[in-house]
Amino acid sequence: MDQEVVGYIVLLVIVTLLSVVQNAFFASKVEQESKNSTGKIVHRGGTSPFERVFTANQNCRDAYPTFLAVLWCAGLLCSQAPAAFAGLMYLFVRQKYFVGYMGERTQSTPGYIFGKRIIAFLFLMSAAGVLNYYLGYFFGSDFQMYIKTITGTISPLLLIP
């Protein structure tokens, strides 16, 4: 593969691989809690530690395809560095959500809300990249540098809770 092409996607690949490791960690927690479960049959809707871990893992798995789609679209169509930064922030927030859900469910709410904000940021980056592509295609205008500057400036604001 061309070295320049790899340079454009390497940060996205790193974030994707870290998210895979995190998914494996979540799955191992579910497996560990299922082994520690006292009953042979697990009933849904309970408040056992297994139920909390299983539900947290399921919620993270449900949001995972959306995260990957907007991460890669934002990184490829807009700017790789702010997208990768937002992706790392999302992994941190998802970890906070998972750990918070294992305690009391109210502890997971800040992680959930913060994660939604990061997904919205990545979605807006993706939409800006698509819009820029079509503006360039139909009108010959390219706003890529402006978009990169704006997203690079806004991405540190994701750290504000």
C-alpha distance (Angstrom), angle and dihedral (degrees) to the residues before:
residue distance angle dihedral
M1 . . .
D2 3.79 . .
Q3 3.82 112.2 .
E4 3.82 92.3 -134.3
V5 3.81 91.9 54.1
V6 3.80 90.7 49.3
G7 3.80 88.8 51.1
Y8 3.80 89.9 57.7
I9 3.79 94.8 54.0
V10 3.81 106.2 28.5
L11 3.82 95.3 98.5
L12 3.79 91.1 49.6
V13 3.79 90.4 50.0
I14 3.82 91.0 50.9
V15 3.81 92.3 51.3
T16 3.81 90.4 46.7
L17 3.81 91.9 51.4
L18 3.81 91.3 47.8
S19 3.79 89.2 51.9
V20 3.80 89.8 52.5
V21 3.81 90.1 52.8
Q22 3.80 89.3 49.0
N23 3.82 90.7 51.1
A24 3.80 89.1 51.9
F25 3.81 89.5 51.2
F26 3.81 91.1 51.3
A27 3.80 91.2 48.5
S28 3.79 91.2 50.0
K29 3.82 89.7 52.5
V30 3.81 89.8 53.2
E31 3.81 90.5 48.8
Q32 3.80 91.7 47.5
E33 3.81 92.5 50.5
S34 3.80 91.8 46.5
K35 3.81 89.5 55.4
N36 3.80 90.2 48.6
S37 3.80 91.9 49.2
T38 3.78 110.9 113.5
G39 3.80 98.0 -144.2
K40 3.75 127.9 64.2
I41 3.81 91.6 -137.7
V42 3.77 118.9 54.2
H43 3.78 114.5 -149.0
R44 3.80 117.5 -150.6
G45 3.79 118.6 -125.5
G46 3.78 97.2 40.4
T47 3.77 128.7 124.4
S48 3.79 97.0 -127.7
P49 3.80 119.3 132.6
F50 3.79 88.7 -109.6
E51 3.81 91.5 55.4
R52 3.79 92.2 50.7
V53 3.80 93.6 47.9
F54 3.80 92.2 43.9
T55 3.81 92.8 49.7
A56 3.81 93.2 45.9
N57 3.80 90.0 50.4
Q58 3.81 91.8 47.6
N59 3.81 91.6 49.9
C60 3.81 91.1 50.6
R61 3.81 91.2 47.8
D62 3.80 91.2 50.9
A63 3.82 92.1 56.2
Y64 3.82 95.3 41.4
P65 3.84 99.6 87.3
T66 3.79 91.1 49.6
F67 3.80 90.5 49.9
L68 3.81 93.1 50.5
A69 3.81 93.1 46.6
V70 3.80 95.9 51.2
L71 3.82 92.5 39.9
W72 3.79 93.4 56.1
C73 3.80 95.1 39.2
A74 3.80 92.1 49.9
G75 3.80 92.4 45.6
L76 3.78 96.8 46.7
L77 3.80 99.8 37.8
C78 3.79 101.2 33.8
S79 3.80 121.5 14.9
Q80 3.78 130.4 -31.0
A81 3.83 101.1 -151.4
P82 3.84 98.9 53.2
A83 3.82 90.1 42.2
A84 3.81 91.5 51.4
F85 3.82 90.6 46.7
A86 3.81 90.4 50.9
G87 3.81 89.2 47.0
L88 3.80 91.9 53.5
M89 3.79 89.6 47.7
Y90 3.81 89.2 51.3
L91 3.81 90.9 52.5
F92 3.80 89.9 51.0
V93 3.81 91.3 48.6
R94 3.79 92.0 46.4
Q95 3.81 89.2 53.4
K96 3.81 89.2 50.0
Y97 3.82 89.7 49.5
F98 3.81 92.4 49.1
V99 3.80 94.5 48.4
G100 3.79 91.2 43.5
Y101 3.79 91.4 51.3
M102 3.80 90.8 53.4
G103 3.81 88.3 58.8
E104 3.75 114.2 39.2
R105 3.77 119.2 -25.3
T106 3.81 91.6 -124.9
Q107 3.81 88.3 64.4
S108 3.80 90.1 62.9
T109 3.81 95.7 56.8
P110 3.85 97.4 84.5
G111 3.81 90.5 51.2
Y112 3.79 91.0 48.7
I113 3.82 94.0 50.2
F114 3.80 92.7 44.4
G115 3.82 90.2 49.5
K116 3.79 91.1 52.8
R117 3.81 89.7 53.2
I118 3.80 91.8 51.8
I119 3.82 92.2 48.4
A120 3.83 88.7 50.4
F121 3.82 90.2 51.2
L122 3.80 91.8 50.8
F123 3.81 90.2 46.6
L124 3.81 91.3 52.1
M125 3.79 90.1 48.8
S126 3.81 89.2 51.9
A127 3.80 92.4 48.3
A128 3.81 90.9 48.7
G129 3.81 89.9 51.3
V130 3.80 92.4 50.3
L131 3.81 91.6 46.1
N132 3.81 90.7 49.3
Y133 3.81 90.7 50.7
Y134 3.79 93.0 53.1
L135 3.80 93.1 43.4
G136 3.78 88.3 54.2
Y137 3.78 93.0 44.6
F138 3.80 97.8 48.4
F139 3.82 103.6 26.8
G140 3.79 104.8 21.0
S141 3.82 92.4 -120.0
D142 3.78 118.8 135.7
F143 3.79 118.5 -167.3
Q144 3.81 95.5 169.8
M145 3.81 94.9 119.9
Y146 3.81 92.1 49.2
I147 3.79 91.6 48.5
K148 3.82 91.9 48.4
T149 3.80 90.4 50.0
I150 3.79 93.1 48.9
T151 3.81 95.4 45.8
G152 3.80 91.3 44.8
T153 3.80 89.3 52.6
I154 3.80 96.0 44.3
S155 3.83 98.6 43.7
P156 3.87 94.9 76.7
L157 3.79 87.4 56.5
L158 3.81 86.4 70.0
L159 3.80 86.7 76.8
I160 3.81 90.7 68.8
P161 3.81 108.2 95.8
